[in-house]
Amino acid sequence: MNTNTNTYKNQKGQTLLFVVVAMTIALSIGINASVRTLTSLSRTSRTDTASRALAAAEGGIERYLVLSSKELRGAADDGDCPEGTPASETGPTSNGPPCKIRFEDMSDNSDNLVSLAFVTVENYTPTDYLFSLESGQVKEVNLYDEDGIGYYSSNQIRICWTSTSGGSDITYVSYNESGIQEKGGLEGNPQPEDGYVEEGFDKISTSDGTRGGSGTRYEVCYNVTIGDDTDDIYGLRIRSIGGASDIEVSPEPVTATLPLQGYKITSVGKLEQDSEVTATRVIRVIKSLPYLPVSFDYALYSQGPVNK
């Protein structure tokens, strides 16, 4: 009788041990699953708030990209805010506080999150103007700013470029109110004597130090004449021929100054909850001054003089 009783007690003790071990394992698995779920939810929440802050910043940029050059100049010079975007009280910039844009939440979410964009505009007057062109595309460099330095002060300008797709040449046209003043081509890839660039393109010797020179960033650099000393040049149109190009336009001499080329727009997107910022994203873009599309460059290929 005592033997059976002891055996029964031992079995009860083993069963309790098994139950405790099983519960411990189940609890560990449950805790691990809960931690993973909470981590995933936290990551999803951070991603969602970051995306909404980025969307707010993009919305601020889009709001300003549709403004005219006159409105952007007012925003850059005087801190003028377009209608519906009052100045913010959250700290001054170089030309006043940023303009605030509030985006209404059209969803059914009641998370008390507020999307805001704080936008500032600056005049874009680079020392050297860098841009990229696809083959056959054109870019215009502005050489006159009536509200700033006036006309570009030199009749020379420096064009440097590197081909990004197997070789490219450059054509250029300068113009003023009387029409085209100078036009020409710059050879980026030396061709045989019967090559297509022989007629009308300036050949650049590799021995003059302007092509692939030590310490230079670009494969080819060339100083071009854009008009007489007395010409008031409005603009210089540059086209990449035969391939895409990374291009830099610089004053020549270096003491000259490029006029206004556009506007730098900075949009800071913020997501606020109960007046506390939960996420911030920043976008900056350069909006160039308006110019005619490439289809108007037919005058480049005219055999005779072309006036307006």
C-alpha positions as a Markdown table, in Angstrom:
| # | Residue | x | y | z |
|---|---|---|---|---|
| 1 | Met | 0.0 | 0.0 | 0.0 |
| 2 | Asn | 2.8 | 2.4 | 0.8 |
| 3 | Thr | 4.6 | 1.6 | -2.4 |
| 4 | Asn | 1.6 | 2.4 | -4.5 |
| 5 | Thr | 1.0 | 5.6 | -2.7 |
| 6 | Asn | 4.6 | 6.8 | -3.2 |
| 7 | Thr | 4.4 | 5.8 | -6.9 |
| 8 | Tyr | 1.2 | 7.9 | -7.2 |
| 9 | Lys | 2.8 | 10.9 | -5.6 |
| 10 | Asn | 5.9 | 10.6 | -7.9 |
| 11 | Gln | 3.6 | 10.5 | -10.9 |
| 12 | Lys | 1.7 | 13.6 | -9.7 |
| 13 | Gly | 5.1 | 15.4 | -9.3 |
| 14 | Gln | 6.3 | 14.5 | -12.8 |
| 15 | Thr | 3.0 | 15.7 | -14.3 |
| 16 | Leu | 3.3 | 19.0 | -12.5 |
| 17 | Leu | 6.9 | 19.4 | -13.8 |
| 18 | Phe | 5.7 | 18.6 | -17.4 |
| 19 | Val | 2.9 | 21.2 | -17.0 |
| 20 | Val | 5.3 | 23.9 | -15.7 |
| 21 | Val | 7.8 | 23.2 | -18.5 |
| 22 | Ala | 5.1 | 23.2 | -21.2 |
| 23 | Met | 3.7 | 26.5 | -19.8 |
| 24 | Thr | 7.2 | 28.0 | -19.8 |
| 25 | Ile | 7.8 | 27.0 | -23.4 |
| 26 | Ala | 4.4 | 28.3 | -24.5 |
| 27 | Leu | 4.9 | 31.5 | -22.6 |
| 28 | Ser | 8.3 | 32.0 | -24.2 |
| 29 | Ile | 6.8 | 31.4 | -27.7 |
| 30 | Gly | 4.0 | 33.8 | -26.9 |
| 31 | Ile | 6.3 | 36.5 | -25.7 |
| 32 | Asn | 8.6 | 36.1 | -28.7 |
| 33 | Ala | 5.6 | 36.3 | -31.1 |
| 34 | Ser | 4.3 | 39.4 | -29.3 |
| 35 | Val | 7.7 | 41.1 | -29.4 |
| 36 | Arg | 7.9 | 40.4 | -33.1 |
| 37 | Thr | 4.4 | 41.7 | -33.7 |
| 38 | Leu | 5.1 | 44.9 | -31.7 |
| 39 | Thr | 8.4 | 45.4 | -33.5 |
| 40 | Ser | 6.7 | 44.9 | -36.9 |
| 41 | Leu | 3.9 | 47.3 | -35.9 |
| 42 | Ser | 6.4 | 49.9 | -34.7 |
| 43 | Arg | 8.4 | 49.6 | -38.0 |
| 44 | Thr | 5.2 | 49.9 | -40.0 |
| 45 | Ser | 4.2 | 52.9 | -38.0 |
| 46 | Arg | 7.6 | 54.6 | -38.5 |
| 47 | Thr | 7.5 | 53.8 | -42.2 |
| 48 | Asp | 4.0 | 55.2 | -42.5 |
| 49 | Thr | 4.8 | 58.4 | -40.7 |
| 50 | Ala | 8.0 | 58.8 | -42.7 |
| 51 | Ser | 6.1 | 58.3 | -46.0 |
| 52 | Arg | 3.4 | 60.8 | -44.9 |
| 53 | Ala | 6.1 | 63.4 | -44.0 |
| 54 | Leu | 7.8 | 62.8 | -47.4 |
| 55 | Ala | 4.4 | 63.2 | -49.1 |
| 56 | Ala | 4.0 | 66.5 | -47.3 |
| 57 | Ala | 7.4 | 67.7 | -48.4 |
| 58 | Glu | 6.6 | 66.7 | -52.0 |
| 59 | Gly | 3.3 | 68.5 | -51.8 |
| 60 | Gly | 5.1 | 71.7 | -50.7 |
| 61 | Ile | 7.4 | 71.4 | -53.7 |
| 62 | Glu | 4.6 | 70.9 | -56.1 |
| 63 | Arg | 2.7 | 73.9 | -54.7 |
| 64 | Tyr | 5.7 | 76.1 | -55.6 |
| 65 | Leu | 6.7 | 74.6 | -58.9 |
| 66 | Val | 3.4 | 76.0 | -60.5 |
| 67 | Leu | 4.2 | 79.5 | -59.4 |
| 68 | Ser | 5.4 | 82.1 | -62.0 |
| 69 | Ser | 9.0 | 83.4 | -62.0 |
| 70 | Lys | 7.6 | 86.7 | -60.7 |
| 71 | Glu | 6.0 | 85.0 | -57.7 |
| 72 | Leu | 9.2 | 82.9 | -57.0 |
| 73 | Arg | 11.3 | 86.1 | -57.2 |
| 74 | Gly | 9.0 | 87.7 | -54.6 |
| 75 | Ala | 9.3 | 84.7 | -52.4 |
| 76 | Ala | 13.1 | 84.7 | -52.7 |
| 77 | Asp | 13.7 | 88.4 | -52.3 |
| 78 | Asp | 11.0 | 89.5 | -49.9 |
| 79 | Gly | 9.7 | 86.2 | -48.3 |
| 80 | Asp | 6.3 | 86.7 | -50.0 |
| 81 | Cys | 4.0 | 83.6 | -49.5 |
| 82 | Pro | 1.5 | 82.6 | -52.1 |
| 83 | Glu | -2.2 | 82.8 | -51.3 |
| 84 | Gly | -3.2 | 80.1 | -48.8 |
| 85 | Thr | 0.3 | 79.6 | -47.4 |
| 86 | Pro | 0.8 | 82.0 | -44.5 |
| 87 | Ala | 4.2 | 82.7 | -43.1 |
| 88 | Ser | 5.2 | 80.3 | -40.3 |
| 89 | Glu | 6.1 | 81.5 | -36.8 |
| 90 | Thr | 8.6 | 78.7 | -36.4 |
| 91 | Gly | 11.8 | 80.6 | -36.9 |
| 92 | Pro | 13.3 | 83.0 | -39.4 |
| 93 | Thr | 15.3 | 82.3 | -42.5 |
| 94 | Ser | 17.6 | 84.6 | -44.5 |
| 95 | Asn | 14.5 | 86.3 | -46.1 |
| 96 | Gly | 11.9 | 85.8 | -43.4 |
| 97 | Pro | 10.1 | 82.8 | -41.9 |
| 98 | Pro | 9.1 | 79.9 | -44.2 |
| 99 | Cys | 5.6 | 79.7 | -45.7 |
| 100 | Lys | 3.4 | 77.0 | -44.1 |
| 101 | Ile | 1.2 | 74.7 | -46.0 |
| 102 | Arg | -1.3 | 72.5 | -44.1 |
| 103 | Phe | -2.6 | 69.4 | -45.8 |
| 104 | Glu | -6.1 | 68.1 | -44.9 |
| 105 | Asp | -6.4 | 64.4 | -44.1 |
| 106 | Met | -9.2 | 63.1 | -46.4 |
| 107 | Ser | -9.1 | 59.6 | -45.0 |
| 108 | Asp | -11.2 | 58.1 | -42.3 |
| 109 | Asn | -8.2 | 57.8 | -40.0 |
| 110 | Ser | -8.7 | 59.6 | -36.6 |
| 111 | Asp | -5.0 | 59.4 | -35.5 |
| 112 | Asn | -4.8 | 63.1 | -34.9 |
| 113 | Leu | -1.8 | 63.4 | -37.2 |
| 114 | Val | -1.3 | 66.7 | -39.1 |
| 115 | Ser | 0.7 | 67.0 | -42.3 |
| 116 | Leu | 2.6 | 70.3 | -42.8 |
| 117 | Ala | 5.1 | 71.6 | -45.3 |
| 118 | Phe | 7.4 | 74.6 | -44.5 |
| 119 | Val | 8.7 | 76.1 | -47.8 |
| 120 | Thr | 11.5 | 78.6 | -48.5 |
| 121 | Val | 12.8 | 80.0 | -51.8 |
| 122 | Glu | 16.3 | 81.3 | -52.7 |
| 123 | Asn | 17.7 | 82.8 | -55.8 |
| 124 | Tyr | 19.9 | 80.3 | -57.6 |
| 125 | Thr | 23.0 | 82.2 | -58.8 |
| 126 | Pro | 25.7 | 79.5 | -59.1 |
| 127 | Thr | 29.3 | 80.3 | -59.6 |
| 128 | Asp | 29.4 | 77.4 | -62.1 |
| 129 | Tyr | 26.2 | 76.1 | -63.7 |
| 130 | Leu | 26.1 | 72.3 | -63.8 |
| 131 | Phe | 23.5 | 70.3 | -65.6 |
| 132 | Ser | 23.0 | 67.1 | -67.7 |
| 133 | Leu | 21.6 | 66.8 | -71.2 |
| 134 | Glu | 20.3 | 63.8 | -73.1 |
| 135 | Ser | 21.3 | 63.5 | -76.8 |
| 136 | Gly | 19.5 | 66.1 | -78.8 |
| 137 | Gln | 18.2 | 68.1 | -75.8 |
| 138 | Val | 18.9 | 71.7 | -75.1 |
| 139 | Lys | 19.5 | 73.8 | -72.0 |
| 140 | Glu | 19.5 | 77.6 | -71.9 |
| 141 | Val | 22.0 | 79.5 | -69.7 |
| 142 | Asn | 20.5 | 82.9 | -68.7 |
| 143 | Leu | 22.8 | 85.8 | -69.2 |
| 144 | Tyr | 20.6 | 88.7 | -68.2 |
| 145 | Asp | 19.0 | 89.6 | -64.8 |
| 146 | Glu | 17.1 | 92.8 | -64.8 |
| 147 | Asp | 16.6 | 92.8 | -61.0 |
| 148 | Gly | 20.2 | 91.7 | -60.3 |
| 149 | Ile | 23.6 | 92.2 | -61.9 |
| 150 | Gly | 22.2 | 93.0 | -65.3 |
| 151 | Tyr | 23.9 | 91.5 | -68.3 |
| 152 | Tyr | 26.7 | 89.0 | -68.1 |
| 153 | Ser | 29.9 | 91.2 | -68.2 |
| 154 | Ser | 32.1 | 89.2 | -70.6 |
| 155 | Asn | 31.9 | 88.2 | -74.3 |
| 156 | Gln | 33.6 | 84.9 | -73.4 |
| 157 | Ile | 32.2 | 81.9 | -71.5 |
| 158 | Arg | 33.7 | 78.5 | -70.7 |
| 159 | Ile | 31.9 | 75.2 | -71.6 |
| 160 | Cys | 33.2 | 71.9 | -70.2 |
| 161 | Trp | 31.6 | 68.5 | -70.6 |
| 162 | Thr | 32.0 | 64.8 | -70.3 |
| 163 | Ser | 30.1 | 62.3 | -72.4 |
| 164 | Thr | 28.0 | 59.9 | -70.4 |
| 165 | Ser | 26.9 | 57.6 | -73.3 |
| 166 | Gly | 29.7 | 56.8 | -75.7 |
| 167 | Gly | 30.8 | 60.2 | -77.0 |
| 168 | Ser | 29.1 | 63.6 | -77.5 |
| 169 | Asp | 29.7 | 66.9 | -79.2 |
| 170 | Ile | 28.2 | 70.3 | -78.3 |
| 171 | Thr | 26.4 | 73.0 | -80.3 |
| 172 | Tyr | 25.7 | 76.5 | -78.9 |
| 173 | Val | 23.8 | 79.6 | -79.9 |
| 174 | Ser | 24.0 | 83.0 | -78.2 |
| 175 | Tyr | 21.3 | 85.6 | -78.9 |
| 176 | Asn | 20.1 | 89.1 | -78.0 |
| 177 | Glu | 17.1 | 91.3 | -79.0 |
| 178 | Ser | 18.5 | 91.4 | -82.6 |
| 179 | Gly | 18.6 | 87.7 | -83.0 |
| 180 | Ile | 21.4 | 85.1 | -83.1 |
| 181 | Gln | 24.9 | 86.6 | -82.4 |
| 182 | Glu | 27.2 | 83.6 | -82.3 |
| 183 | Lys | 26.6 | 79.9 | -83.1 |
| 184 | Gly | 28.9 | 77.0 | -83.5 |
| 185 | Gly | 29.9 | 73.4 | -82.6 |
| 186 | Leu | 32.5 | 71.9 | -80.3 |
| 187 | Glu | 34.0 | 68.5 | -81.0 |
| 188 | Gly | 34.2 | 66.2 | -78.0 |
| 189 | Asn | 35.3 | 63.1 | -79.9 |
| 190 | Pro | 38.0 | 63.6 | -82.5 |
| 191 | Gln | 36.9 | 62.0 | -85.7 |
| 192 | Pro | 38.7 | 61.1 | -89.0 |
| 193 | Glu | 39.3 | 64.0 | -91.3 |
| 194 | Asp | 36.1 | 63.0 | -93.3 |
| 195 | Gly | 34.1 | 62.8 | -90.1 |
| 196 | Tyr | 30.7 | 64.5 | -89.7 |
| 197 | Val | 32.1 | 67.1 | -87.3 |
| 198 | Glu | 34.7 | 68.5 | -89.8 |
| 199 | Glu | 32.3 | 71.1 | -91.2 |
| 200 | Gly | 31.3 | 73.8 | -88.7 |
| 201 | Phe | 32.7 | 72.3 | -85.5 |
| 202 | Asp | 35.8 | 73.5 | -83.7 |
| 203 | Lys | 38.4 | 70.8 | -83.3 |
| 204 | Ile | 40.0 | 70.7 | -79.9 |
| 205 | Ser | 43.6 | 69.5 | -79.8 |
| 206 | Thr | 44.7 | 67.2 | -77.1 |
| 207 | Ser | 48.0 | 69.0 | -76.9 |
| 208 | Asp | 46.6 | 72.4 | -75.7 |
| 209 | Gly | 45.8 | 71.1 | -72.2 |
| 210 | Thr | 42.0 | 71.8 | -72.5 |
| 211 | Arg | 41.1 | 68.2 | -73.2 |
| 212 | Gly | 41.7 | 65.7 | -70.3 |
| 213 | Gly | 44.0 | 68.1 | -68.6 |
| 214 | Ser | 45.5 | 67.3 | -65.2 |
| 215 | Gly | 43.1 | 68.0 | -62.4 |
| 216 | Thr | 40.2 | 68.8 | -64.6 |
| 217 | Arg | 36.8 | 67.2 | -63.9 |
| 218 | Tyr | 35.6 | 67.1 | -67.5 |
| 219 | Glu | 37.0 | 65.5 | -70.6 |
| 220 | Val | 36.7 | 68.7 | -72.8 |
| 221 | Cys | 36.7 | 72.4 | -72.0 |
| 222 | Tyr | 36.5 | 75.2 | -74.4 |
| 223 | Asn | 36.2 | 79.0 | -74.2 |
| 224 | Val | 33.7 | 80.3 | -76.7 |
| 225 | Thr | 32.9 | 83.9 | -77.9 |
| 226 | Ile | 29.2 | 84.7 | -77.4 |
| 227 | Gly | 29.2 | 88.2 | -78.9 |
| 228 | Asp | 31.1 | 91.5 | -79.3 |
| 229 | Asp | 32.0 | 93.5 | -76.3 |
| 230 | Thr | 29.1 | 95.9 | -76.9 |
| 231 | Asp | 26.5 | 93.2 | -77.4 |
| 232 | Asp | 24.0 | 92.7 | -74.6 |
| 233 | Ile | 23.5 | 88.9 | -74.7 |
| 234 | Tyr | 20.3 | 87.5 | -73.3 |
| 235 | Gly | 21.0 | 83.8 | -73.3 |
| 236 | Leu | 23.2 | 80.9 | -74.4 |
| 237 | Arg | 21.5 | 77.7 | -75.7 |
| 238 | Ile | 23.5 | 74.5 | -75.5 |
| 239 | Arg | 22.7 | 71.2 | -77.1 |
| 240 | Ser | 24.3 | 67.8 | -76.7 |
| 241 | Ile | 24.9 | 66.0 | -80.0 |
| 242 | Gly | 25.6 | 62.3 | -80.5 |
| 243 | Gly | 25.2 | 61.3 | -76.9 |
| 244 | Ala | 24.3 | 62.4 | -73.4 |
| 245 | Ser | 26.6 | 64.9 | -71.5 |
| 246 | Asp | 27.3 | 66.2 | -68.1 |
| 247 | Ile | 28.0 | 69.9 | -68.7 |
| 248 | Glu | 29.5 | 72.8 | -66.7 |
| 249 | Val | 29.2 | 76.4 | -67.8 |
| 250 | Ser | 31.6 | 78.9 | -66.1 |
| 251 | Pro | 32.4 | 82.6 | -66.4 |
| 252 | Glu | 35.4 | 83.5 | -68.4 |
| 253 | Pro | 37.3 | 85.2 | -66.9 |
| 254 | Val | 36.6 | 84.0 | -63.4 |
| 255 | Thr | 36.0 | 87.5 | -62.3 |
| 256 | Ala | 32.8 | 87.6 | -64.3 |
| 257 | Thr | 29.5 | 86.5 | -62.7 |
| 258 | Leu | 26.7 | 84.4 | -64.0 |
| 259 | Pro | 23.3 | 86.0 | -63.5 |
| 260 | Leu | 20.3 | 84.4 | -61.9 |
| 261 | Gln | 19.6 | 80.9 | -63.3 |
| 262 | Gly | 16.5 | 79.9 | -61.3 |
| 263 | Tyr | 15.3 | 79.3 | -57.8 |
| 264 | Lys | 16.2 | 76.8 | -55.1 |
| 265 | Ile | 13.0 | 75.6 | -53.4 |
| 266 | Thr | 13.4 | 73.8 | -50.0 |
| 267 | Ser | 10.4 | 72.0 | -48.6 |
| 268 | Val | 10.4 | 70.5 | -45.0 |
| 269 | Gly | 7.6 | 68.0 | -44.6 |
| 270 | Lys | 6.5 | 67.4 | -41.0 |
| 271 | Leu | 4.0 | 65.2 | -39.3 |
| 272 | Glu | 2.7 | 66.4 | -36.0 |
| 273 | Gln | 0.6 | 64.7 | -33.4 |
| 274 | Asp | -0.7 | 66.7 | -30.4 |
| 275 | Ser | 1.7 | 69.5 | -31.5 |
| 276 | Glu | 4.7 | 67.2 | -31.3 |
| 277 | Val | 6.7 | 66.4 | -34.4 |
| 278 | Thr | 6.8 | 62.7 | -35.1 |
| 279 | Ala | 8.6 | 62.7 | -38.5 |
| 280 | Thr | 10.5 | 65.2 | -40.7 |
| 281 | Arg | 11.6 | 64.9 | -44.4 |
| 282 | Val | 13.4 | 67.5 | -46.5 |
| 283 | Ile | 13.3 | 67.9 | -50.3 |
| 284 | Arg | 15.3 | 70.5 | -52.4 |
| 285 | Val | 14.8 | 71.2 | -56.1 |
| 286 | Ile | 16.1 | 73.7 | -58.6 |
| 287 | Lys | 13.6 | 75.3 | -60.9 |
| 288 | Ser | 15.3 | 76.9 | -63.8 |
| 289 | Leu | 14.0 | 80.0 | -65.6 |
| 290 | Pro | 11.7 | 79.3 | -68.5 |
| 291 | Tyr | 13.1 | 79.0 | -72.0 |
| 292 | Leu | 11.9 | 77.8 | -75.4 |
| 293 | Pro | 11.9 | 74.0 | -76.1 |
| 294 | Val | 14.4 | 72.4 | -78.5 |
| 295 | Ser | 12.0 | 72.5 | -81.4 |
| 296 | Phe | 12.8 | 76.2 | -81.8 |
| 297 | Asp | 16.5 | 75.5 | -82.5 |
| 298 | Tyr | 15.9 | 75.1 | -86.2 |
| 299 | Ala | 17.7 | 78.4 | -86.7 |
| 300 | Leu | 20.9 | 76.7 | -85.6 |
| 301 | Tyr | 21.1 | 74.8 | -88.9 |
| 302 | Ser | 20.3 | 77.8 | -91.1 |
| 303 | Gln | 22.9 | 78.5 | -93.8 |
| 304 | Gly | 22.3 | 82.3 | -93.6 |
| 305 | Pro | 21.8 | 84.9 | -91.0 |
| 306 | Val | 18.6 | 84.6 | -88.9 |
| 307 | Asn | 16.9 | 87.4 | -87.1 |
| 308 | Lys | 13.8 | 87.6 | -85.0 |
